[in-house]
């Protein structure tokens, strides 16, 4: 079925030189911090390299997941901001390439990568068919290629829809998105086990993948909200109004609550079961300097956002949920830090200049890639069959 559609909604985001300059400054800070980290403490540098890689590549795949979710569910309210998560997905290949550099830091991060350790450890010996360096990178390539291919596939159909003004490509993306959902569930679970849980190879949690998904989805929603607020406030996308922010706010409220539910479920079941192989994870994070960070994590990721977002008026304020989104992005970074640093650095871990500078460097790269991707197409999908419903959405 072919249909000529209205092209009056063509609008371009200009990625100004000042924005690019800011991104490059952040990248330069990150490079300096990374170099200093590898010179002073290579293990600390690798731990932060892993942390920021996981943080930003999961942000980008969440953009792809959000797009797929809207296609599959037939949601029209979000169509006005679809270009934002589409642009976020452009970072996936770059993040995947950076993940491959972990090959040089495996021995600093993963105990099971040392052959002599595995030979003398019956538990790790039993896990060796899965936890070995070769298979680890085969899975990593599979994960990154899967995410990248689906990103290209969905984006290609979107471009063809605009070029040929043919609704068939929109319908195709619904099927592609449904297929992606299946692969997403599998690959995010694999990534959670490989990149994070295997840092503590003797520890396990049956809901760890769900816990990680809840965190990455909240952080992805936060980035979408921040960019949506920026484009709306700059009058680049004035169609985004309090009704759209209200739905984004409801998403944030729902999934911060879901994150807290999974956090509590994992913690209380392990505490109640009192099995040494499970409790060691939380015992390590509930003593010494880790204690205040452990509870701060819960405060930032749930308590503060929950009470701010609970009133209807807060969810309809773009400025308010933008501020909450910034807080949640900090919370996601801290959550990942608590997953990675105690396992790799132990008592030596601390949040200092190395951690901050490397995070800023990755943030600069993410802004540069996403900004360029957003500027290459109209910020509104002009030939979408549901765009007008999205523009006139109210509640």
C-alpha positions as CSV (number, residue, x, y, z in Angstrom):
1,X,0.0,0.0,0.0
2,X,1.4,3.3,-1.0
3,X,0.3,6.7,0.1
4,X,1.6,10.2,-0.4
5,X,1.9,12.0,2.9
6,X,2.2,15.5,4.2
7,X,5.8,16.8,4.1
8,X,5.0,20.1,6.0
9,X,6.5,18.6,9.2
10,X,10.1,18.6,7.9
11,X,12.3,20.2,10.5
12,X,16.0,20.0,11.1
13,X,18.0,20.0,14.3
14,X,21.3,21.9,13.7
15,X,24.1,20.4,15.7
16,X,25.9,23.7,16.4
17,X,29.6,24.1,16.5
18,X,29.4,25.1,20.1
19,X,27.7,21.8,21.0
20,X,30.4,19.9,19.1
21,X,33.1,21.9,20.8
22,X,31.7,21.1,24.2
23,X,31.5,17.4,23.3
24,X,35.2,17.4,22.1
25,X,36.2,19.2,25.3
26,X,34.6,16.4,27.3
27,X,36.3,13.8,25.1
28,X,39.7,15.5,25.7
29,X,39.1,15.5,29.5
30,X,38.2,11.8,29.2
31,X,41.3,11.0,27.3
32,X,43.5,12.7,29.8
33,X,41.8,10.9,32.7
34,X,42.1,7.6,30.9
35,X,45.8,8.1,30.2
36,X,46.4,9.1,33.8
37,X,44.4,6.1,35.0
38,X,46.4,3.6,33.0
39,X,49.7,5.2,34.2
40,X,48.7,5.3,37.9
41,X,46.5,2.3,38.4
42,X,45.7,0.1,35.3
43,X,43.1,-2.0,37.2
44,X,41.2,1.1,38.2
45,X,41.3,2.4,34.6
46,X,40.0,-0.9,33.2
47,X,37.2,-1.1,35.8
48,X,36.1,2.4,34.8
49,X,36.5,1.6,31.1
50,X,34.1,-1.4,31.6
51,X,31.7,0.7,33.7
52,X,31.4,3.5,31.1
53,X,31.2,1.1,28.2
54,X,28.4,-0.8,29.7
55,X,26.7,2.4,30.8
56,X,26.6,4.1,27.4
57,X,26.1,1.1,25.1
58,X,23.1,0.1,27.2
59,X,21.8,3.6,27.0
60,X,22.0,3.4,23.2
61,X,20.3,0.0,23.0
62,X,17.6,1.3,25.2
63,X,16.8,3.9,22.6
64,X,16.4,1.1,20.1
65,X,14.2,-0.9,22.5
66,X,12.0,2.1,23.1
67,X,11.5,2.6,19.3
68,X,10.7,-1.1,19.0
69,X,8.3,-1.0,21.9
70,X,6.4,1.8,20.4
71,X,6.1,0.0,17.0
72,X,4.9,-3.2,18.6
73,X,2.4,-1.6,21.0
74,X,1.1,0.7,18.3
75,X,1.6,3.7,20.6
76,X,0.9,7.0,18.9
77,X,1.7,9.5,21.8
78,X,5.5,9.0,21.4
79,X,5.7,9.4,17.6
80,X,6.5,13.1,18.0
81,X,9.8,12.2,19.8
82,X,10.7,9.0,17.9
83,X,13.7,10.6,16.3
84,X,15.4,10.9,19.7
85,X,15.7,7.2,20.6
86,X,16.5,6.5,17.0
87,X,19.5,8.8,17.2
88,X,20.5,7.2,20.5
89,X,20.8,3.9,18.8
90,X,23.5,5.3,16.5
91,X,26.1,4.9,19.3
92,X,25.7,1.1,19.4
93,X,28.4,0.2,16.8
94,X,30.9,2.7,18.4
95,X,30.2,1.3,21.8
96,X,30.6,-2.3,20.5
97,X,34.0,-1.4,19.0
98,X,35.1,0.1,22.4
99,X,33.9,-3.1,24.2
100,X,36.3,-5.1,22.1
101,X,39.2,-3.3,23.8
102,X,38.3,-5.2,27.0
103,X,40.4,-8.0,25.5
104,X,43.5,-6.2,26.8
105,X,42.0,-5.8,30.3
106,X,40.5,-9.3,30.9
107,X,43.1,-10.4,33.4
108,X,42.7,-7.1,35.4
109,X,38.9,-7.6,35.6
110,X,37.9,-11.2,35.5
111,X,39.3,-13.8,37.8
112,X,38.1,-16.7,35.5
113,X,40.4,-15.4,32.7
114,X,43.4,-16.7,34.6
115,X,44.1,-20.3,33.7
116,X,46.0,-21.1,36.9
117,X,43.1,-19.8,39.0
118,X,40.5,-21.9,37.1
119,X,42.5,-25.1,37.4
120,X,42.7,-24.8,41.2
121,X,39.0,-23.9,41.6
122,X,36.4,-26.6,41.2
123,X,33.5,-24.1,40.7
124,X,35.3,-22.1,38.0
125,X,36.5,-25.4,36.4
126,X,32.8,-26.4,36.1
127,X,32.0,-23.0,34.5
128,X,35.0,-23.0,32.1
129,X,33.0,-24.2,29.0
130,X,31.0,-21.0,29.3
131,X,33.4,-18.6,31.1
132,X,36.5,-18.6,28.9
133,X,38.0,-15.7,26.9
134,X,37.3,-17.0,23.4
135,X,33.6,-17.8,24.0
136,X,33.2,-14.5,26.0
137,X,34.2,-12.5,22.9
138,X,32.1,-14.6,20.6
139,X,29.1,-13.8,22.7
140,X,30.1,-10.1,22.9
141,X,30.3,-10.0,19.1
142,X,27.0,-11.7,18.8
143,X,25.4,-9.2,21.2
144,X,26.8,-6.1,19.6
145,X,26.2,-7.3,16.0
146,X,22.6,-8.2,16.8
147,X,21.9,-4.8,18.3
148,X,23.7,-3.0,15.4
149,X,21.9,-5.0,12.7
150,X,18.5,-4.4,14.1
151,X,19.3,-0.7,14.5
152,X,20.3,-0.5,10.9
153,X,17.3,-2.5,9.7
154,X,14.8,-0.4,11.6
155,X,16.5,2.9,10.6
156,X,16.7,1.7,6.9
157,X,13.0,1.0,6.8
158,X,12.3,4.4,8.4
159,X,14.4,6.1,5.7
160,X,12.7,4.2,2.9
161,X,9.3,5.1,4.2
162,X,10.3,8.8,4.0
163,X,11.9,8.4,0.6
164,X,9.2,6.4,-1.1
165,X,6.3,7.5,1.0
166,X,5.2,3.9,1.3
167,X,3.4,2.7,4.4
168,X,4.7,-0.8,3.7
169,X,8.0,0.0,5.4
170,X,6.2,1.2,8.5
171,X,4.3,-2.1,8.7
172,X,7.6,-4.0,8.1
173,X,9.2,-2.2,11.1
174,X,6.4,-3.5,13.3
175,X,7.4,-7.1,12.5
176,X,11.1,-6.3,12.8
177,X,10.5,-4.7,16.2
178,X,8.7,-7.8,17.4
179,X,11.6,-9.9,16.3
180,X,14.1,-7.6,18.0
181,X,12.2,-7.9,21.3
182,X,13.0,-11.6,21.4
183,X,16.7,-11.0,20.7
184,X,16.8,-8.1,23.1
185,X,15.6,-10.3,26.0
186,X,18.3,-12.9,25.2
187,X,21.2,-10.6,24.5
188,X,20.5,-8.2,27.5
189,X,20.5,-11.3,29.7
190,X,23.8,-12.5,28.2
191,X,25.3,-9.1,28.5
192,X,24.3,-8.9,32.2
193,X,25.8,-12.2,33.0
194,X,29.0,-11.7,31.0
195,X,29.9,-8.1,31.5
196,X,28.7,-7.7,35.1
197,X,27.8,-10.8,37.1
198,X,30.9,-12.8,35.9
199,X,33.0,-10.2,37.8
200,X,32.0,-12.3,40.8
201,X,32.2,-15.7,39.2
202,X,31.3,-17.6,42.4
203,X,28.2,-15.5,42.9
204,X,24.9,-15.8,41.2
205,X,21.4,-14.3,41.1
206,X,18.5,-15.6,39.1
207,X,17.0,-12.1,38.7
208,X,20.2,-10.2,37.9
209,X,19.3,-9.8,34.2
210,X,15.9,-8.3,35.1
211,X,17.6,-6.0,37.6
212,X,20.0,-4.8,35.0
213,X,17.2,-4.3,32.5
214,X,15.2,-2.2,34.9
215,X,18.2,0.1,35.5
216,X,19.1,0.5,31.8
217,X,15.5,1.2,30.8
218,X,15.2,3.9,33.4
219,X,18.5,5.5,32.3
220,X,17.4,5.3,28.6
221,X,14.1,7.0,29.4
222,X,16.0,9.7,31.3
223,X,18.1,10.5,28.2
224,X,15.0,10.6,26.0
225,X,13.4,13.0,28.5
226,X,16.4,15.3,28.7
227,X,16.8,15.5,24.9
228,X,13.0,16.0,24.5
229,X,13.0,18.8,27.0
230,X,16.0,20.4,25.3
231,X,14.4,20.3,21.8
232,X,11.1,21.5,23.3
233,X,12.6,24.4,25.2
234,X,14.6,25.5,22.2
235,X,11.4,25.5,20.1
236,X,12.9,22.9,17.8
237,X,10.2,20.5,18.7
238,X,7.4,22.7,20.2
239,X,5.0,19.9,19.5
240,X,6.3,18.1,22.6
241,X,4.1,19.4,25.4
242,X,3.0,18.7,29.0
243,X,1.0,15.7,27.8
244,X,4.0,14.0,26.3
245,X,6.1,14.8,29.4
246,X,3.3,13.4,31.5
247,X,3.6,10.0,29.8
248,X,7.4,10.1,30.1
249,X,7.0,11.0,33.7
250,X,4.7,8.0,34.2
251,X,7.2,5.7,32.6
252,X,9.9,7.0,34.9
253,X,7.8,6.6,38.0
254,X,6.7,3.1,37.0
255,X,10.2,1.8,36.2
256,X,12.0,3.5,39.1
257,X,9.4,1.6,41.3
258,X,10.0,-1.6,39.3
259,X,13.8,-1.1,39.8
260,X,13.3,-0.8,43.5
261,X,11.0,-3.8,43.6
262,X,13.7,-6.0,41.8
263,X,16.4,-4.5,44.0
264,X,14.5,-5.4,47.1
265,X,13.6,-8.8,45.8
266,X,17.2,-9.7,45.1
267,X,18.4,-8.3,48.4
268,X,15.8,-9.8,50.7
269,X,15.8,-13.3,49.1
270,X,19.5,-13.6,49.4
271,X,19.4,-12.2,52.9
272,X,16.7,-14.6,53.9
273,X,18.3,-17.6,52.2
274,X,21.6,-16.9,53.9
275,X,23.6,-19.1,51.4
276,X,27.3,-18.1,51.6
277,X,27.7,-18.2,47.7
278,X,24.9,-15.6,47.5
279,X,25.4,-13.4,50.6
280,X,29.1,-12.7,49.8
281,X,28.0,-10.2,47.2
282,X,26.0,-8.0,49.7
283,X,28.4,-8.6,52.6
284,X,31.2,-7.0,50.6
285,X,29.0,-4.0,49.7
286,X,27.6,-3.5,53.2
287,X,30.9,-2.9,55.1
288,X,33.5,-0.2,55.3
289,X,33.3,2.7,52.9
290,X,30.8,0.9,50.7
291,X,27.9,1.2,53.2
292,X,27.0,4.8,52.5
293,X,27.2,4.3,48.7
294,X,25.0,1.2,49.0
295,X,22.2,3.2,50.6
296,X,22.8,6.3,48.6
297,X,22.2,4.2,45.5
298,X,18.7,3.3,46.8
299,X,18.0,6.9,47.7
300,X,19.0,8.4,44.3
301,X,17.4,5.6,42.2
302,X,14.1,5.3,44.0
303,X,13.3,7.3,47.1
304,X,13.9,10.9,45.8
305,X,12.5,10.3,42.2
306,X,9.5,8.4,43.6
307,X,8.3,11.2,45.9
308,X,9.1,14.0,43.3
309,X,7.2,12.2,40.5
310,X,4.2,11.0,42.5
311,X,2.2,14.2,42.1
312,X,0.5,14.7,38.7
313,X,1.8,18.3,38.4
314,X,5.4,17.1,38.6
315,X,5.0,14.6,35.8
316,X,3.5,17.3,33.6
317,X,6.4,19.7,34.1
318,X,9.2,19.2,31.6
319,X,11.7,21.0,33.7
320,X,10.9,18.9,36.8
321,X,11.2,15.5,35.1
322,X,14.3,16.7,33.3
323,X,16.0,17.3,36.7
324,X,14.8,14.0,37.9
325,X,16.2,12.4,34.8
326,X,19.6,13.9,35.4
327,X,19.5,12.5,39.0
328,X,18.5,9.1,37.6
329,X,21.5,9.1,35.2
330,X,23.8,9.7,38.1
331,X,22.0,6.9,40.0
332,X,22.5,4.4,37.1
333,X,26.2,5.2,37.0
334,X,26.5,4.7,40.8
335,X,24.5,1.5,40.5
336,X,26.9,0.1,37.9
337,X,29.9,1.3,40.0
338,X,28.6,-0.7,42.9
339,X,28.3,-3.8,40.6
340,X,31.8,-3.4,39.3
341,X,34.2,-1.6,41.7
342,X,33.9,-3.8,44.8
343,X,34.6,-6.9,42.7
344,X,37.6,-5.5,40.8
345,X,39.2,-3.0,43.1
346,X,38.0,-4.1,46.6
347,X,39.0,-1.6,49.3
348,X,41.1,0.4,47.0
349,X,38.0,1.8,45.1
350,X,37.0,5.4,45.4
351,X,35.2,7.9,43.3
352,X,37.7,10.5,42.3
353,X,39.1,12.4,39.3
354,X,39.8,9.3,37.2
355,X,36.2,8.1,37.6
356,X,34.7,11.5,36.8
357,X,37.0,12.4,33.9
358,X,36.5,9.0,32.2
359,X,32.7,9.3,32.6
360,X,32.8,12.8,31.1
361,X,34.9,11.6,28.2
362,X,32.4,8.8,27.3
363,X,29.5,11.3,27.8
364,X,31.2,13.6,25.2
365,X,31.5,10.8,22.7
366,X,27.9,9.8,23.2
367,X,26.7,13.4,22.8
368,X,28.8,13.8,19.6
369,X,27.4,10.6,18.0
370,X,23.8,11.2,19.0
371,X,23.9,14.9,18.1
372,X,25.2,14.1,14.6
373,X,22.6,11.4,14.1
374,X,19.8,13.6,15.2
375,X,20.9,16.4,12.8
376,X,20.9,14.2,9.7
377,X,17.1,13.8,9.5
378,X,14.0,15.8,10.2
379,X,13.4,15.8,14.0
380,X,9.7,14.9,13.2
381,X,9.0,11.7,11.2
382,X,7.1,13.6,8.4
383,X,5.5,10.6,6.7
384,X,4.3,8.8,9.8
385,X,0.7,7.7,9.6
386,X,0.2,8.4,13.3
387,X,2.2,11.7,13.6
388,X,-0.9,13.9,13.8
389,X,-2.4,11.8,16.6
390,X,0.8,12.3,18.5
391,X,0.9,16.0,17.9
392,X,-2.6,16.4,19.1
393,X,-2.3,14.0,22.0
394,X,-3.8,15.1,25.2
395,X,-4.9,13.6,28.6
